Structure formats: C-alpha cells, structure tokens
Amino acid sequence: MVDRTRQYTRFYAGFLKGQDMHRVFTAEGQPLNTAFWLIAHLATSQNGLLLRATGGPFEKFSWAKHFSVGSQGLPPDQCPPYEEVWGTFNAVHERVMQHLPTLTPEQLDAPNITGLQAIGTTVRDVITHAVRHEALHTGHLSWLCKLYGQRTI
C-alpha cells in the first residue's frame, strides 16, 4: 500500500510538470499549501514516519524542518531547487521500499516512537498512518491540478 499510494501521488504530481510549484492558491481567503510544499512535506514525512520511526536508514536533510508538521515552508527564494526536493522525495521512497519488507512481526508490534499517540501505539500503526497521510496530500495535489487548469481523470 505504501508503494501504491506513492504511485498515485506521482501520477498527480506528473500533471504539474512545467507549472510554478510555488504558486499560492487561496480558498475562501485562506492560502493553500503549494505543490512545492506538498512534495517537500511528503519527502520529510516519509523519512520520519517510515524510516526514523521504524528503525530504518533515516537521513537528515537541511530543509526538512521547514516542511514538517505545522511548518509554513520557506519563501521561494530560500527553498532548495525543486529538482533536489523531487530527487529526495524519490530517494527516500526507495529506501522505504527496501526497508519495510525487512521488518519482522515483533518490530511491527514495537512501540510508536513518534510521540503522536493519536496515530496509534505501534510501528504498524505508524505505517498505516503514513499511508493515510500521503493519500490525504495526494488529494490536495489533485485539487491543485484543477486549480492550475490541468485535466486529470
């Protein structure tokens, strides 16, 4: 499910090629997260939830803290290049897909170390949350596609 969810995210992100990924849309006067923020956030969250919280090969990257839970991102002129973020998004996912199948039932039943008790008490719960979390943001990307005027499906 982790990989299938990422495939769907990539599907919608593909409709945004050539668009200004920093463009801010508003709804009812409220700014929406940019496509850039969403991709950076998904790279960061997969790194934290599916690597760090599961004992995997977690790797820090300099811009991650600006795209984590509750963050506002960075002004466009202070962001890393989108190609770097996209590369990290894909590299983290590759590491995730190599790591998750190695987890034993005992590791999956280990305690959730994220501090986010609302998502559950075990590593298995963290993985389930990560799938739901990404799917939620994939929906945001699909709305952005429409706002950019991109026909999807």
ABEGO torsion letter per residue (X at the ends): XAAAAAAAAAAAAAAABGBBAABBBBBGGBBBBBAAAAAAAAAAAAAAAAAAAAGBBBBBBAAAAAABBGBAEBBAAABBBAAAAAAAAAAAAAAAAAAAAABBAAAAABBBAAGBAAAEABAAAAAAAAAAAAAAAAAAAAAAAAAAGBBBX
